[in-house]
Amino acid sequence: MTEVQNTPAPTTVQQDVRAGVVAALMPFGAGMLLTLGYAWIGIFGIVLAALGVAGWGFWWRSKHQQWFPEQVTTGSVVAQTVLVAVITFLLFVTIS
């Protein structure tokens, strides 16, 4: 008898880059959201932002069925980039 190996399909460089960008953006965006919550309303803002981060993670996990999927679409990367850019912009406007 031969064993069937469950090896994942090879990924392309573009898929790896998209996965890497998302893997970098999500924790950065989470930290920026927590900082924004603190800048806006103090400790209570951190609690609300933590709930927002948990919701963001829950949405990502339910959409892709895993935390770091091999097949990340360009739309997901663009959505994450826009979300993090908006959070960062709001933080810089708040601080200055």
Buried (B, 14 or more C-beta within 10 A) or exposed (E): EEEEEEEEEEBEEEBEEBBEBBEEBBEBBBEBBBBBBBBBEEEEBBBBBBEBBEEBEEEBEEEBEEEEBBEBEEEBBEBBBEBBEEBBEBBEEEEE
